[in-house]
Amino acid sequence: MKATTLMDIYNTLLGKAGEEIVLDEDTIKKAKHSLDEMIRLGE
């Protein structure tokens, strides 16, 4: 499964507990951008 949203990433991590998780660079950049925006909006 290719994770493309924060929910996809969360569900992937839950489903792979104890296994190595490999996410592509684009997914990581999107997740970081989303987290940065949530932090910005919470200020």
Helices and strands as residue ranges (DSSP letters): H 6-15, H 25-42
